[in-house]
Amino acid sequence: MPTIAQAIAEGSARLEASHVDEARRTAGVLLCHALGIDRTHLLTRSEEQIIDLNYESYLRLVERRAAGEPVQYITGHQEFFGLDFNVTNEVLIPRPETEFLVERVIALAIEFPGEPNPLIADIGTGSGCIAISLATRLPHARLIATDISSGALEVARANAGRHGVQDRIQFIEGDALEPLSRIGLEGAVDVLASNPPYVEEATSTLVQREVREWEPHNALFSGADGLDFYRRLLPDAPRYLKPGGFVVLEIGYSQLDSIAAMIAGSALELVDATPDLQGIPRAICIRRVV
């Protein structure tokens, strides 16, 4: 029977041969998952032997990663905003960049004039990471989460249950803002939030294989220039916002100017753009002015 140290070495070698980044760390994550142990156990009991059945299970996980499947789909977990989320290939894997959007919405909700119980709608909720993170930090907010995918909503509902906020989020299946119309929320929303698809179809071949081949296409790509979702959402947003209400969106690299041009002369105005750690505008805040 191999030891933990030997299993890590074997898994790391197989992953390196398939050009997987951070091969040794990834092998460790997969071994922890296969054995049901934590990283401390991995590090402090490296000479402990692994029974053959568990070792074979671990090697199957390694082969899945070597074939390109993201670690998060293999383990079924991803951390976001200090919370653990279940993820499947029905949903986009939550990313740290989206935390800038969550932080911006929290700041708006805390400061929103005259509204102690703001209504926040998360459009395209996916795993539910945005809505659930907001619900845990804003106990007086009312949350609605929409998605066109019934599979994604199933994952989001399960995550809301895990974090004890299932009674504070209304999940509705539907495309873009249509669910808000269905339940009569015209002029009622304080903040519309969304991490929409914004990758350019024209550059899809440049996207990492793990992303392009495994994550849901409709959560990633949005037309030739990546802006189709914004073209659909922004003209309709004022219909659902209260006067002075906000839209907070994640955006892609170099998209800020194009989105600013879309709302020029409309009922919306750009308030600010939050940069990520590389200084790239990542979350934009837009206000309804009329």
Secondary structure, DSSP 4 states (H G I P E B T S, - for coil): --BHHHHHHHHHHHHHHTT-TTHHHHHHHHHHHHHT--HHHHHH-TT-B--HHHHHHHHHHHHHHHTT--HHHHHTEEEETTEEEE--TTSPPP-GGGHHHHHHHHHHHHH-TT-SS-EEEEES-TTSHHHHHHHHH-TT-EEEEEES-HHHHHHHHHHHHHTT-TTTEEEEE-STTHHHHHTT-TTTEEEEEE----B-GGGGGGS-HHHHHHS-GGGTB-STTS-HHHHHHHHHHHHHEEEEEEEEEE--TT-HHHHHHHHTTSSEEEEEEEE-TTS-EEEEEEEE--
